Amino acid sequence: MFYFYILYSNTRDKHYLGHTSELSERLKKHNTNHKGFTGGISDWKLVYSEPYGSKLEAYARERQVKKWKSRKRIMELIEKSSSEHSD
């Protein structure tokens, strides 16, 4: 199983979009002190994920959402998912 995921950092007030086969391990890595966009910040939280049957599908979804270039649309996606899970 592969996942498209969205992380959020309160410190940066930014979202990070990615894909992985190991959500919990990937989140741990994002919260370590490493080089890169998520490095040096340790408050990244998983706020959204979608499961896919292949790495290619998860990566395609990541690219699709990144092309939106819209914080508003990303927030709507997260909020829609939250409301669906609270029913």
Secondary structure, 3 states (H helix, E strand, C coil): CEEEEEEEECCCCEEEEEEECCHHHHHHHHCCCCCCCCCCCCCCEEEEEEEECCHHHHHHHHHHHHHHCCHHHHHHHHHHHHHHHCC
